[in-house]
Amino acid sequence: MNIKVLDTTLRDGEQTPGVSLSPLEKLRIATKLDEIGIDFIEAGSAITSEGERESIKQITKEDFNAEILSFSRPLTIDIDYCLECDVDAVNLVVPTSDLHIKDKLKTTKDNLIDLSNSAIDYCKDHGLTVELSAEDASRSDMEFLKSVFSNAIEHGADRICVCDTVGILTPDSSFELFNELSDLNAPVSCHCHNDFGLAVANTLSAIKGGASEIHTTINGIGERAGNTSFEECVVSIDRLLPDFSTNVKINEIYDISKLVARSTGVYIQPNKAIVGENAFAHESGIHSDGIIKNSATYEPMTPELVGRKRKFIIGKHMGTHGLNNRLQEIGLNVNESQLKQICDDIKVLADKGKTVTDVDLQVIADNVLQINHEDRIKLDELTIVSGNKVMPTASVKITIDEEEILNAGVGLGPVDAAINAIKSLDEFKDIDLIEYHVDSITGGTDAFIDVIIKLQKGDKVVSARGTEADIINASVKAYIAGVNRLLRD
């Protein structure tokens, strides 16, 4: 059975605290959603503001394959704004629990049904597809919920949706709820929140119970603990539910995950399933050995399935098999005794509590193999001007392949200004700084600062470290070390 996917990243996802997407960002995300095979895109809530309506209009103008919806209350003013935006459909949200009807709306159940029916009639009279979503359905009286849905279907609702608004379902109760509603004469969809960390599990159970459509957000973003994670749910359907499928191009999941993370500024935790940086990373020697022999030993799916690549992590738990694989990736071939020495040196470093980066590995390997690399880029001078009434400005003198270059840059702070002064040079323009982390090694204002960064050039990612008493010098040192590594490889 094919399960339809409604993505609400641009509406429910944007309700994540601190997130506000520009019209261009919304259009980029919607374009990618359409490209990867999403069936329905909830582009926003037309009633929200003029800017929101302009964003929705830009999306509806694109003639996507996906059906474009707007959120709407069962009010004529909301629906009129949806019509103004030329959407295909509305996600008509009607509260159905006693708590919402009595305490929030201050109305009666009979009035609520009348309001719902009237809104559906108005939508259908104006040519809109209607998905009626029962807000707080998981805490609603079952007979009343069925009555709301039955009335909605009689008045022309095309789909009905059960919303677990505060995430209180369990996989068992989710199955029972959707199984109870499966005899209704309309497709049933599932909208889960993740307050107890069960949104994906509850959505999968809803599918087994009879749901034919699911609501998700990219990376599971949303209010409070978020919504059903798109990538986790879609891949779980593909891998774990053999009787079900979606139209999603799974190998492009990682790309849209990173796009949404960049656009929203919502950090993806490293251990997040499917799209986290550690999802296909291996440090343990036993695991690495097994992966090299047969990836199925410690991976339930190949990273390529979701557009990822496998990584072997350097650390004290790694074995020689994983280490040798990593050395080959950076272009180093070693014999057995050299491999053992490099492995031992890494463990000594890691036992001191130090994070072992690619740069550390390169230095250790160079020492063992007696290799000395000549860096192409060297920092000669760095000058910073900053203050509470001065825009932070940096000037640098850099030697690149024996050529001396002067440059300047501004930034939000002195570190940002220093990095901008360097990366604005042509040699740095295709290199992205994707992670920046600072630790204080010692106490006090004179503490040594340890800066760890990750740089990316194309498909290649390297990490680098700079340790100084001055955070600006440490940051620039780490940045140039990483760039040298990327240019050398």
C-alpha positions in Angstrom: 0.0 0.0 0.0 1.3 3.4 -0.9 1.4 5.9 1.9 1.0 9.6 1.0 3.3 12.1 2.8 2.2 15.6 3.8 5.1 17.7 4.8 4.4 20.6 7.2 8.0 21.9 7.7 6.9 25.3 6.3 4.0 25.6 8.7 4.3 23.5 11.8 8.1 23.3 11.5 8.4 27.1 11.3 6.6 27.3 14.6 9.9 26.0 16.2 11.0 28.6 18.7 13.5 31.0 17.1 12.7 29.9 13.5 11.5 32.4 10.9 12.0 31.5 7.2 12.3 34.1 4.4 10.1 33.8 1.3 13.2 32.7 -0.7 14.1 30.0 1.9 10.5 28.7 1.9 10.6 28.5 -1.9 13.9 26.6 -1.9 12.6 24.1 0.6 9.3 23.7 -1.2 11.1 23.2 -4.5 13.3 20.4 -2.9 10.2 18.8 -1.3 8.5 18.6 -4.6 11.6 17.2 -6.3 12.0 14.4 -3.8 8.4 13.2 -4.3 6.4 14.7 -1.4 2.7 14.4 -2.1 1.3 17.4 -0.1 3.2 20.5 1.0 1.6 22.7 3.7 3.2 26.0 2.7 2.1 28.0 5.7 -0.9 29.7 7.3 -2.3 32.3 5.1 -4.1 34.2 7.9 -0.7 34.8 9.6 0.5 37.9 7.8 0.9 39.6 4.4 4.5 38.3 4.2 3.3 34.8 4.9 0.8 35.1 2.1 3.4 36.4 -0.3 5.6 33.3 0.5 2.7 31.0 -0.2 1.9 32.8 -3.4 5.4 32.3 -4.6 5.1 28.6 -4.0 1.7 28.2 -5.7 3.0 30.0 -8.8 5.6 27.2 -9.4 3.1 24.6 -10.6 4.6 21.8 -8.5 3.5 18.2 -8.7 2.7 18.3 -5.0 -0.7 19.6 -3.7 -0.1 22.9 -2.0 -2.1 23.5 1.2 -2.5 26.3 3.7 -3.5 25.9 7.4 -6.9 27.3 8.1 -9.3 27.6 11.0 -13.0 26.9 10.2 -13.5 30.7 9.6 -14.5 32.4 6.4 -11.7 35.0 6.8 -9.0 32.3 7.0 -10.5 30.5 4.0 -10.7 33.7 2.0 -7.0 34.3 2.6 -6.3 30.8 1.4 -8.2 31.5 -1.8 -6.2 34.7 -2.3 -3.0 32.6 -2.2 -4.4 30.2 -4.9 -3.6 27.1 -2.9 -5.0 23.7 -4.0 -6.3 22.7 -0.6 -6.7 23.7 3.0 -5.7 21.9 6.2 -8.9 22.8 8.0 -8.2 22.4 11.7 -11.1 21.9 14.2 -10.5 21.2 17.9 -12.5 18.1 19.1 -11.5 17.4 22.7 -13.6 18.6 25.6 -10.6 20.5 26.9 -10.3 22.6 23.7 -14.0 23.0 23.0 -15.0 24.1 26.5 -11.9 25.8 27.8 -10.3 27.2 24.7 -13.2 27.9 22.3 -15.9 28.4 25.0 -18.5 26.7 22.8 -20.5 23.5 22.6 -20.0 20.3 20.6 -23.1 21.0 18.5 -21.8 24.5 17.6 -18.4 23.0 16.7 -19.9 20.5 14.3 -22.0 23.3 12.7 -18.9 25.5 12.4 -16.9 22.6 10.8 -19.7 21.7 8.3 -20.1 25.3 7.3 -16.4 25.8 6.7 -16.2 22.7 4.6 -19.2 23.8 2.5 -17.6 27.2 1.9 -14.3 25.5 0.9 -16.0 23.1 -1.5 -18.1 25.9 -3.0 -14.9 27.7 -3.9 -13.2 24.6 -5.4 -10.8 23.8 -2.6 -9.7 20.3 -1.6 -10.3 19.8 2.2 -8.3 17.9 4.7 -10.2 18.2 8.0 -7.8 17.8 10.9 -9.2 17.1 14.4 -7.0 19.0 16.8 -6.3 17.1 20.1 -8.1 14.1 18.6 -6.1 11.7 20.8 -7.8 13.2 23.9 -11.3 13.3 22.3 -14.4 11.2 23.0 -14.4 8.6 20.3 -18.1 8.8 19.4 -17.9 12.6 19.1 -14.7 12.3 17.0 -16.5 9.9 14.7 -19.4 12.3 14.5 -17.2 15.2 13.5 -15.5 13.1 10.8 -18.7 11.6 9.5 -20.3 15.0 9.2 -17.2 16.3 7.5 -17.2 13.5 4.9 -20.9 14.0 4.2 -20.2 17.7 3.5 -17.4 16.8 1.0 -14.2 16.6 3.1 -11.7 14.8 0.9 -9.4 13.5 3.7 -9.6 13.4 7.5 -6.7 13.7 9.9 -6.2 12.6 13.5 -3.9 15.0 15.4 -2.0 13.8 18.5 -1.5 17.4 19.4 0.4 16.8 22.7 2.0 13.5 21.8 0.2 11.3 24.4 -0.4 8.3 22.1 1.6 5.1 22.5 2.2 2.6 19.6 -0.6 0.4 21.0 -3.2 3.1 21.5 -2.3 4.7 18.1 -3.0 1.4 16.3 -6.3 1.0 18.2 -7.4 4.6 17.4 -6.7 4.4 13.7 -8.1 0.9 13.4 -11.3 2.2 15.0 -11.5 5.0 12.3 -10.5 2.8 9.4 -14.1 2.1 8.3 -14.8 5.8 7.6 -15.4 6.5 4.0 -12.4 8.8 3.4 -8.6 8.5 3.6 -7.3 8.9 7.2 -4.1 10.7 7.9 -1.9 10.9 11.0 -0.4 14.0 12.6 1.8 13.2 15.6 3.9 15.3 18.0 7.0 14.1 19.8 6.5 15.2 23.4 7.3 11.7 24.7 9.7 10.8 21.9 7.1 8.5 20.3 6.0 10.4 17.2 7.7 8.1 14.7 6.6 4.9 16.5 3.0 6.2 16.8 3.0 7.1 13.1 4.1 3.7 12.0 1.5 2.1 14.3 -1.1 4.4 12.7 -0.2 3.1 9.3 -0.6 -0.5 10.5 -4.0 0.6 11.9 -5.3 2.0 8.7 -3.8 5.5 8.1 -3.0 6.1 4.4 -1.3 9.5 4.9 1.2 10.8 7.3 2.2 14.4 8.4 5.9 15.0 8.9 8.5 17.7 9.2 12.1 17.6 8.0 14.4 16.7 10.9 11.3 16.5 13.2 11.3 20.2 13.9 8.3 21.9 15.4 6.9 23.3 18.6 8.0 21.9 21.9 9.7 18.5 21.2 8.8 18.7 17.5 6.8 16.6 15.0 7.1 13.3 13.4 10.6 13.1 11.8 10.2 12.9 8.0 13.5 11.1 7.4 13.1 8.6 10.2 9.5 7.8 9.3 10.0 7.4 5.5 13.1 5.3 5.9 11.4 3.1 8.5 8.5 2.5 6.1 10.9 1.5 3.4 13.0 -0.7 5.6 10.7 -2.0 8.3 7.2 -2.1 6.8 7.4 -4.4 3.7 3.7 -4.0 2.9 3.9 -0.2 2.6 5.8 2.3 0.5 6.0 6.0 -0.3 6.8 8.1 -3.3 9.8 9.7 -1.7 13.3 9.5 -3.3 15.1 8.2 -0.3 18.6 8.8 -1.6 17.9 12.6 -1.5 16.8 12.6 2.1 20.2 13.8 3.5 20.3 16.8 1.1 16.9 18.2 2.2 17.8 17.5 5.8 20.9 19.7 5.5 19.0 22.3 3.5 16.4 22.7 6.3 19.0 22.7 9.0 20.9 25.5 7.3 17.8 27.5 6.5 16.3 27.2 10.0 19.5 27.3 12.0 18.2 24.3 14.0 21.2 22.0 14.9 20.9 18.3 14.0 22.3 16.3 17.0 25.1 14.1 15.9 23.4 10.9 17.0 20.1 11.6 15.2 18.9 8.6 13.2 19.4 8.7 9.4 20.8 12.2 9.1 23.0 12.8 12.2 26.7 13.0 11.6 27.3 9.8 13.6 24.5 7.8 12.0 27.0 6.0 9.8 30.2 6.6 11.8 32.2 3.8 13.4 35.0 4.0 16.0 34.9 0.7 17.8 37.5 -1.7 16.4 35.2 -4.6 16.5 32.5 -2.7 14.6 34.9 -1.3 12.0 36.3 -4.7 11.3 32.8 -6.1 10.8 31.7 -3.2 8.6 34.8 -3.7 6.3 34.0 -7.4 5.9 30.2 -7.0 5.5 28.5 -3.7 6.2 25.3 -5.5 7.3 27.1 -6.6 10.5 26.6 -3.2 12.1 24.5 -1.2 9.7 20.7 -1.9 9.2 20.9 0.0 5.9 23.7 1.3 3.6 24.5 5.0 4.0 24.1 5.4 0.2 20.4 4.5 0.5 19.8 7.9 2.1 22.6 9.9 0.3 25.2 9.4 3.0 28.7 8.1 3.2 30.2 5.8 5.9 32.9 7.2 8.2 35.5 5.5 10.4 36.2 7.7 13.4 39.6 8.2 14.9 39.8 7.4 18.6 41.0 5.1 21.4 38.3 2.5 20.6 39.3 2.1 17.0 41.2 -1.0 15.7 43.8 -1.3 13.0 41.2 -2.3 10.3 39.3 0.9 10.6 42.4 3.0 11.0 44.0 1.5 7.9 40.8 2.3 6.0 40.9 5.9 7.2 44.6 6.2 6.3 43.9 4.9 2.8 41.1 7.5 2.5 43.7 10.3 3.1 46.1 8.7 0.6 48.6 7.0 3.0 49.7 3.4 2.7 51.4 1.9 5.7 52.9 -1.5 6.6 51.8 -3.5 9.6 54.3 -2.2 12.0 53.7 1.4 11.0 49.9 0.9 11.3 50.4 -0.5 14.8 52.6 2.5 15.8 50.1 5.0 14.5 47.3 3.2 16.3 49.2 3.2 19.6 50.1 6.9 19.3 46.4 7.7 18.7 45.3 5.8 21.8 47.9 7.6 23.9 46.6 11.0 22.7 42.9 10.0 23.2 43.6 8.6 26.7 44.6 12.2 27.7 41.0 13.3 26.8 42.0 14.9 23.5 39.6 14.7 20.6 41.7 13.2 17.8 41.0 15.1 14.6 42.1 14.4 11.0 44.9 16.9 11.4 46.1 15.0 14.5 46.0 11.8 12.5 48.0 13.4 9.7 50.7 14.6 12.1 50.9 11.3 13.8 51.2 9.4 10.5 53.7 11.9 9.2 55.9 11.4 12.3 55.7 7.6 12.0 56.4 7.7 8.2 58.9 10.6 8.6 56.9 12.7 6.1 57.0 16.5 6.2 54.4 18.5 4.3 55.1 22.0 3.1 52.0 24.1 3.8 50.9 26.2 0.8 49.3 28.8 3.0 51.0 30.6 5.9 49.8 33.4 8.1 52.4 36.2 8.5 50.4 39.0 10.2 47.0 39.4 11.7 45.6 42.8 13.1 42.2 43.2 14.7 40.3 46.4 15.5 37.2 45.9 17.7 35.2 47.7 20.4 31.7 48.5 21.6 31.3 51.3 19.0 33.5 49.9 16.2 32.6 47.3 13.6 35.1 44.5 14.1 37.7 44.7 11.3 40.6 42.4 10.5 43.6 42.8 8.2 45.8 39.8 7.3 49.1 39.3 5.5 49.2 35.7 4.1 51.7 33.9 2.0 50.2 31.6 -0.6 52.6 29.5 -2.7 55.4 32.1 -1.8 53.2 35.0 -2.9 52.5 37.6 -0.3 48.8 38.8 -0.1 47.2 41.5 1.9 43.4 41.5 2.6 40.8 42.8 5.1 37.4 41.9 6.3 34.6 42.8 8.7 32.4 40.6 10.9 30.0 40.4 13.8 33.0 39.8 16.1 36.8 39.8 15.9 36.9 36.0 15.1 34.3 36.4 12.4 36.2 39.4 10.9 39.5 37.5 10.9 38.0 34.4 9.2 36.2 36.6 6.7 39.4 38.5 5.8 40.9 35.1 4.9 38.0 33.3 3.2 37.2 36.2 0.9 40.3 35.4 -1.1 39.8 33.4 -4.3 41.7 30.3 -3.0 39.1 29.9 -0.2 35.8 30.7 -1.8 34.8 27.1 -2.5 35.6 26.1 1.1 32.8 26.1 3.7 33.2 26.4 7.5 30.5 23.9 8.7 31.4 23.6 12.4 33.1 25.7 15.0 33.7 24.6 18.5 35.6 26.3 21.4 36.8 24.8 24.7 38.8 26.4 27.5 41.6 24.1 28.5 42.6 25.8 31.6 40.9 28.2 34.0 41.0 32.0 34.3 41.0 34.8 31.8 44.4 33.7 30.6 43.1 30.2 29.8 44.4 28.3 26.7 41.7 28.0 24.1 41.2 24.9 22.0 39.3 25.6 18.8 38.1 22.7 16.7 36.6 23.4 13.2 35.3 21.4 10.3 35.8 22.6 6.7 34.1 21.2 3.6 35.2 21.4 0.0 32.9 19.5 -2.3 32.4 16.0 -0.8 35.5 16.2 1.4 35.3 17.2 5.0 38.3 17.7 7.3 38.6 18.8 10.9 41.4 21.0 12.3 42.5 22.3 15.6 44.2 25.5 16.9 45.3 25.9 20.5 46.4 29.3 21.8 45.8 31.7 24.7 44.2 34.0 22.2 40.9 32.8 20.7 41.3 34.8 17.5 44.8 33.4 16.8 43.6 29.9 17.7 40.6 30.2 15.3 42.7 31.5 12.5 45.4 28.8 13.1 42.7 26.1 13.0 41.2 27.5 9.8 44.4 27.8 7.9 45.5 24.3 9.0 42.2 22.9 7.7 42.5 24.7 4.4 46.1 23.5 3.9 44.8 20.0 4.5 42.0 20.4 1.9 44.3 21.9 -0.7 47.0 19.3 -0.1 44.6 16.4 -0.6 
